[in-house]
Amino acid sequence: MITSTMKNACDTLITNAKGVVIPEIGIIQTNILIENGKIKSLQRSIDNIQASTIISANDKYVLPGVIDPHVHYGVYRPIEEAAQTESASACIGGVTTMMRILRMTGSYTDIEKQLSASRGNHYVDYSIHASILHRSQIQDIPYLAEKIGINSFKVYMNLGGELNHIYVDLEPGSDEPLYSEVNVNDELLSSIIMSAKINNSLTMVHAEDPLMCAEYMRAIKNKQENLPILETWSRCRPALSEIRSITKAASFARQFNSELYFVHIGSARALETILQQRTRGGGKNSLYIETCPHYLTHSTDFDSILGKVVPPIRSKSDLYHLWSALRDGQIDTIGTDHVASRLSMKVGKGDIWSALAGFPGLATMIPVLLSNGVNKHRISLERVAEVTSYNTSKIFGLYPRKGTIQPGSDADLIIVDLALKKRVSPQLLKSYSDYTIYDGWELKGWPVLTMVRGIVVMENGEVEKRSLGHGEFISRPTNCHK
């Protein structure tokens, strides 16, 4: 017989929250009981509760831990080193699950090397998307889906012709950069989408047309116009290139009745194209839209090669359009497209052509959304929880284990202080990267506590070093994909 005392006993009690943000329910007044890394119950009263540890939220909000669906690490440093620094940065930003975009040139049957090197080196939980770069890797999709628990596969439509070079992930234990030549033609694209569908998996699409981009690059280089750096880069990779690729991928998705997840959508025209394609079949639940924080904060007016990214940062008009789409529910998720590189690597020879694309963003997603979103009344806290956790968990087969605050779910939680102001610096963010596009920005609204499966991994801006290795690989077998 279970006594009332046992029912009210727990490892950890979180109390005194101003509100607990529960997706699809709202902001409620409750206390959170945690037992064995799981949420045991939600109770309004704490009378007779026995807890080994009591955490006071001090009249701040509690949200589900952030799931970042789009993270690159292990590309410029071996994974066993990159996992430590980048998961520490994740802790600072309230990210409790980071989803790595893995790029391998050979067979994914060798993935155990990457998995083994990852173990014991994360502060937070992690999962993996596999990039399909070559036709031979399509045969690995069933193995990854059934044996490893990877049910999402990325295709790079931006690679082909002259623009066919990409860095792939380093071999564990090696600092030797690895490249691959990738040419994504229609046959490869359709085969990936079809195979993912057969294996009850999701195809993630980087939608740009490389032939069009190469043509525009040549023309702009020949003109030698004296344009701002990021305006030049945006013109080299026009939104029309995205539109062409989105339309093509969506047509294959309809043919195979497949689901697509469009990564890093940053232009109004690309967004509108996906919305139009939704009306042609399948609706919102077949074509998902991800945007990134940098498309919500930076425009081509940011005249620095540090802002080089693909697809490019666009105009202020695009920026405002994305905020509206985010508020109105047209955008499903936010991923950072985080890339951990050093400034000396990033800048190349000091010009837009040689600079590396991408920059760090793991730790600043939530502060950006709180500072520029919630505190400026653009979006609600409930919407933040939806696009940074709940929707992501549903799309990628992590729900209800993650992405919500309910009995039985992992105790992945963050406490945020909407009034806390911090000036951003690379040192504050604790990434391997020694630069950030938010350097010097004062952001209002920060996580003050990050908890992963009941263990506090960050408190008041300090990472709990003893929790290194607490992060686990989260398998997502195909039967858990929605």
N, C-alpha and C positions, 0 to 999 in steps of 0.2 A: 504493500500500500504506500502510495506517495503522499507524504505529509505536506501541509501547506508551506512548512519551512523549506523543504526541498524544492518545491515549485518556485520559491522566491529566492533561491540561492543561485549565485552566478560568479563567474570569474571577475567580470568587470561590469560596472554600472556607469553609464553616461547619463548625467542629470543636469538640471539647470540650463537647458537649451532655450534660447529664445523661440526656436521652432525647429522641427525636424522635417526636412524636405523629402517627401516620398512621392516619386513619379506616379502619375495618374490618380493620386489621392490628394496631394496638396501639402501645405505646411501645417503640421499638427503639433500640439503640445503633448509630449510624451517623454518617457525615460526609456533608455535602451539597455536591456540586459543581454550580456554576452557570455557564452559558455563554449569552451573548446573551439574558439575561433569562429563560431557561428552566432548569429543573432538568435537569442533564446526566446525573447518576447519583448513587446512594447507595452509599457504600463504607465498610466497617468500618475498613479500613486506609488511612492516608494516606501510606504509603511511596511515594516516587517521584512524588507529585502535585505538579504545578507550577501555582501559582495567582498571579494578579496581586495579589489581595487576599485576606487570610486574616482571618476574623472568628472570634474565640473566643466561644463561648456561655457560657464561665465556669461550667460545671456547672449551667446552667439549662436549662429545657425549650424546645424549638422546636415551634411549632404552625403549622398552615396559617393564612394571613392571614384575618381575619374578613371575611365578606360580610354587610353590614347590609342586609336586604331592604326596609327600611321607613324612609325618610328624607324629611323635608320641608325643602327649602331653595329659595330663590327666591320665597318667598311674601311675606316682609316686607322683603326687599332684592333688587334685581335679581340674576339668577343669576351674572353676571360677578363680582360682589362676594361674594355668599354662597358661591360655590364655593370661594373662597380660604380664608375663615375656617372653613367647616365641614369641608372636606377636611383642613385643618390639625388640627382637633379629632379627625377620624378617625384621623390618624397617631398622636396621643397614645394613643388607645384600641386600637391594633392593627388598625383597620379598613382593609383594603386595597382593597375594592370597596364603594362605597356606591350603593344603588339608590334613585334619586329617584322619588318619587310626583309626577308632573307633572299639573297641572290647568290646562287651557285652556278658554276659553269658545267659541272659534270652531273652525274646521276644523283638524285636526292636519296637514293638508297644509302648514300654515305653521310646522311644528315646526323647520324649519331655522334660524329666528331664535334659538330656544333652544339648539340644538346649536352654532351658530356662536359664541354668546356664552359657552358653556361651555368651548370649546376653549382650552387654554393656561392655564386657571385652577384646575386641580385638582392636588393633590399625589398623590392616589390614583386608581385606576381607578373608573369610574362607569357605571351603566346606568340605564335608565328604565322605569318602569311608566306607562302612560297611563290617566288617569281618564276614564271615559265619563260625562259629566254630562248630555248631552242626546241625544235620539234621532238628530239629524242626524250625530252623531259616530260612530255605529255603522258608517256607510259608510266611515269612515277606518280601521277595523280591518285590512282586507286590505292597505292601503297601508303602515301602520305595521309589520305583521308581515313583509311581503315586501320592502319597500324600505328600511326604517329598521332593522329588527332589534329591534323591541319586540314581545314575544310574551306580555305579561301586561297585563291590563286591570282597573282597579279600579272597583267599583260601590259607591256610598254609599247603602245601604239606610236609613241614619239621617236622610236628607234628604227632607222632604216636609211638606205642610200648613203649620203655623205655623213649623216648624223647617226652613226650606228655604234658608237663606242660608249661603254658604260663601266664604271667601277663595280666590281662584285665584292662580296664579303671575303675578308682575309681568311686564310687557313689559320685555325687556332695555333697560337704560339709563334706566328710569323708576322713581321711588319712589312713584308714585301707586297707592294700594291698589286692588285689583280684587275685586269681588264677583260672585257669580252666584246666581241663584235656581234651585234644583234640586229636582225632584219625581220621585222614583224610585217608580213604580208597578209593578204586577206585569207589565204589558206590556213596559215598558222593561227590567226586570230579566231577564225570560225572553229577550228579544231579545239582550241583551248576552251572556248565557250561551250561547245558541245560536250567535251569530256567532263568539264566541271558539272554540267547539268546531269550527266549520266551518274556521276558520283555524288549527287545531292550536295553540291558545293557551290560556292559563290565566286564569280569572276570580278576582280578589281581592275579597273581600266584607267590607265593614264592616257587621256584622249588629246593627242596633238598629231598633226600630219607632218612627218619629218621632211617630205619632199617639198611641201609648201614652205616650211620654215627655212629650209636651206636656200630656196629661191629668194625669199625675202631678205635673208642675211646677205647674200651676194649683192643684191641690189642696194641695200643700205650701206654696205661697206664701200661700194663704188661711188655712191653719192657723197660720202664723207661729210654729211651734215653735222653742224655743231649743236646737237640736241642733248638735253640732259641724259645722263647715263641710263637710267631705268626706262626713260621714254624710248630710247634707242632699242633697248632689249625687248620692250613690249611690242614695238613695231616689227621686230625680227620674228616674233612668234605671235602672230595676230589671232584674235578670237575666232576668225574664220577658220583657222587651222583646227581649233577645238571643235567647232560646229561640224566640220566635215567628218572628223573621227567619231564624235558622239553619234551622229546620224548613222554611220556605218555600223558601229558596234550595236546600237539599238536594233537595227534591222536584223542582225544575226541573233540577238536575244529573242526577238519575236519568232524567228524561224525555229529556234530550239526550245521556246518557252522557258527561257533562262532568266536568272536574276543577275543584274549587273550593279556594281558599286563604283560610281565615278569618284575618283580621288581628287583632292585639291582643286575644286572648282572655284575660280577667282574672278571670272568675268561675268557681267550681267548677260551677255549674249550666250555664253555657254550654259548658264543656268536656265535661261529661257528655252534653249533648245532641248534640254533634258525634260523640262516641264511639258513641252509640246510633244515629245516622244512618249511621255507617259499617257497622253490622251489617245495614242494610236494603238494601245494594247498593253494590258498588264497593270497599268496604274502605278501608284506610288510604291507598292510592295514588290515591284520587279526592277525598278530603276532607282537606286538610292543615290543621294547627293551628300558629299562631304565637302566642307570648306575648311580653311585654316585661319588661325588668328591673324596672320600677317596680312591677309586680304581684307581684314576688318580694321586694320590700324594704319597701314602704309599704302601710299599711292606712288605714282611715278615722280611725285615731287620730292620724294626721299632720294636725293641725288647722290647715291653712294653705291659702289659695286658690292657692298655688304648685302644689299637687297636683291642680288641676282638669285633668281629661283625659277624653276619651270613647273607649271606655266608661270609667266611673269606676273609681277605686281602690276595692277592696272590703274585706271584713273580714279579720281575722287568720286565720280559718278558711279562707277562700279562698286566702290566701297560702300556708299550709302545704299545702293540697291541690295547688296548682300545683307546688310543689317536688317532691312525690311523683310527680306526673304527668311532670315533667321527668326525674326519675331513672329512671322506669319505661319511658320511651320513647313515651309517649302524645303528647307535644308534639314537633313536628317541627323547629321553628326558633324563634329569638329575633330579633326586630327591635326597634329602639329607639323607633320612632315619633317620632324626633327632630324637634323644632320649634325653630328658632332665632329667638327674639324677645327684646326687651329687657324688663327688669323693669317699666319704666314702662308698656309696652304690655300686659304680662301681667296686671297687677293691675286694669286697667280703672278702675272707680270705687271699688275696694276691697271689692267684694262678690262673692259666688259667681256672681251672675247676669251681671255685666258683664265679669268676668275672661275672658281668652282661655283656650281649652283647649289643652293641650299644653305641653311643656317640653323642654329639651335633654337628650340622653342618649347621643350617639354615643361620647364618650370614656370613659364609665363602664360600658359593658356588660361588657367583659372583667374589669375590676377587681371589679365586683359578683359575677360568677360565680366568680372565683377566691377572693375574700374570704368571701362568704357561702355559696358552694357547695363548691368544692374544699377550702378550708382548714377548713371546718366539716363535712367528710365527708358532704355531702348528695349530691354528684355527683362523677364522676371527670373527670380531664383529657380522657380519650378522649370522654366524653359532651359536654364543652364544645366540642371540635373538631367533633363531629357537628352539634350544634344551631346553632353559629355560623358554620359554613363548609361542611362536606360536604353535609349535607341541603339547604341553601339552594342550593348549586351544582347539585345534581341536579334539584331542583324547577324551577329557573328557567333551565335549559339552559346553564349555565356549565361543567359538568363534561365532560371531565376537565381542561379548561384551568385551572380554578380549583377550590378546595375540597379539595385533597389535596396530598400531598407525594410525587410520583412522577416518574420521568423523562418529560420532554416537557411537564409542567405548568408554568405560569407560576411563577416564583420569588417568590411572594407568601408571605412568612413573617414570623412574629413570635417573638421570644425573650421569655419571661415569667419574672419572678422572683417565686416564690410567697412569699418572705419579706419582700419590699419593702413597707414601709408608707408611705403618703402620706395627708396630710389634704387632703380635696377642697376646692377653691375654684374660682370661675369663672376666675380667672387661670390656674390650673393646666391647665384644659381647653381654653383657647385658641379657644373659640367666639365668635361675635358676641354670644351671650347673656351677660349680666352677672349671672346667677343660676343656681343648680342646686338640685334637691331633695335633693342629697347634700352641700350646703354644710356643712363642719365635720366630716363623717364621716371616720373613719380607716379606709381600706380596705387590706387586706393582700393583695398580689398584683397586680403591674402589668406591662404590656409595657415592656421596656427597649430594644427595637429593633423597628422596623417596616420591612419591605422590600417594595417593589412592583416586580415584574418585574426583580429583581436589583439595584435601586437602593435604598439606605438612605434613607428619608424621615424617620425619627425615631430618635434615639438618646438614651437617658438623659433623656427628657422634653423634649428640644429638637427642634423641627422643622427639617429641613435646607432652608433657604430656597431654595437653588439648585435644588431639585427641583420647584419650582413649575412646573406645565405638563407634568410627567412623566405625570400621570394621563391615561388615554385613555378615550374612549367605547367601551364593550364592546357590540357588536352581538350580538343573540341571534336569528338568523333562526329561522323556525318549524321548520325541520328539526332544530334543536338542542334543541327542547323535548322532554323525556323522554316 
